[in-house]
Amino acid sequence: MNSQDPLLAAVAGGVRLIELGQPFFTGMPCSPNHPGFRMTLIRRHGDMERPDGGSAANEIIVTGGHVGTHIDALSHVSHDGELHGGISAADAQRGGAFTSHGAENLPGLLRRGVLLDVAAVHGMATLPPGYGVTAEDLDLAAARAGTEPGAGDVALIRTGWSRNFADATAYLGRETGVPGATPSAARWLAGRGVAATGADTTAYEQIPAGAGHSVLPVHRILLVESGIFILEHLALEALAEAGLHEFVFVLAPLRITGGTGSPVRPLAAVAA
C-alpha cells in the first residue's frame, strides 16, 4: 500500500458502509410509468447434477431501467424535443437506443455526500403526502446539518417517505400524493453545482393528491437544463438515525448502452 495516498490510508483505518438503496424483489413498489421488477429461478439445484455431485442455480431478471433504487441518465427527459445540451431527442433515440446521453455514460461517483433532512427540520418522521420541498426547506436543512452541498457534491433529500416502502399503495401515493422537490428546490441545487441529487421517494418531484406524474418540472431543471443526475427510491433512514449529514458517497451504475437509467446500489462510507 502507498502510505502517502490519503484515500488508501483512510480505508486502512477502517470504513463503515451504510446502505442507501432499497432491496430489489418481485412485487416491490414501482411507478405506473415503468414495467415492474420480476425475478425467478430458471434453474434450481438438482435440475442438473454434475458428475462430482455439484449443482448450480440461476435466475432470470426482467426490469425497467427506472425501477427500484436507480439513477436517471440525461437521456431520460427532454423538453421541447431537446435533451441536455440542445441535442435533438428524436435524432438521439433512433434505432431503439440513445446515441447521446445513454446510460453507458453515467459516471461512477466517489464524491462528498450531504444529507438534507427536511423531515427533521419540520420535526416529523415523514413529511405530509404531497408536501412541496422548497428552497427555504433546503436552506433550513443545510443549517441544521452545519454544511451545504457545493460544486461536484451529491445532495440527498430526506422526506421520510421510504418508511412506507413496505406498503406499495401508501408509498406510491396515487390518491394521497407524495412529498418531493419543487422547482425552487431544484434551482437551489443547480445554483450550487451539485453533480447528482436524490430522494427517498418514487419520483424526485412533488406529487399532489390524485395528480400522478402529470408534469416533471424538477426533472426538466435538473436533467435537461443543468445536466444533474437524479437518484430515486433511496433509503435514507439509517443515515438519518446515525446522525450523519456529511459522508463519502459511492455509486457505480451499470453501463447500459443507449439506456435512460440504471439500477444502482448507493453507499455512504464513513470512518468506522
Order of alpha helices (4+ residues) and beta strands (2+ residues): alpha-beta-beta-beta-beta-beta-beta-alpha-beta-alpha-beta-alpha-beta-alpha-beta-alpha-beta-beta-alpha-beta-beta-beta
